[in-house]
């Protein structure tokens, strides 16, 4: 980080363990808006760094980039903090509901798979016991 509280794209990529391309993609989507030096190098300020942290957290929670953009207020310049929190809560509560549903589906699939594996083990034991499970 420089004395002015700015970061290069490489510094942010290294800090957050992501690619330069990911950061450029978020910029293309309007989620980040770095300053440009005379040489056209990107300089990210504290706001961009916070936004990148929020983007990555949102992705980790399963939010789409459109949902993240909605939370960040990309399309709205007059969104205040309370509006941002309301939007975040709505998206995060939906993500929690989706996770609970996926968890139930995974648990049902796990039960079915365990039952199927148990049946296969039983049948294999029967075949081996009778000598019919031997190769020709």
ZIRAFEN-V229961 format. One record per backbone hydrogen bond with DSSP energy under -1.0 kcal/mol. NH is the residue of the N-H (numbers start at 1). CO is the residue of the C=O. Records with the same first field share a line. If there is no record, write none. Layout:
NH->CO ; CO
This chain:
2->6
5->2
7->44
12->8
13->9
14->10
15->11
16->12
17->13
18->13
23->19
24->20
25->21
26->22
27->23
28->24
29->25
30->27
31->26
35->43
37->41
40->37
43->35
44->7
49->45
50->46
51->47
52->48
53->49
54->50
55->51
56->52
57->53
58->54
59->55
60->56
61->57
62->59
63->58
68->64
69->65
70->66
71->67
72->68
74->69
84->80
85->81
86->82
87->83
88->84
89->85
90->86
91->87
92->88
93->89
94->90
95->91
96->92
97->93
98->94
99->95
100->96
101->97
102->98
103->99
104->100
105->101
106->102
107->103
108->104
109->105
110->106
111->107
112->108
113->109
114->110
115->111
116->112
117->113
118->114
119->115
120->116
121->117
122->118
123->119
124->120
125->121
126->122
127->123
128->124
129->125
130->126
132->127
133->127
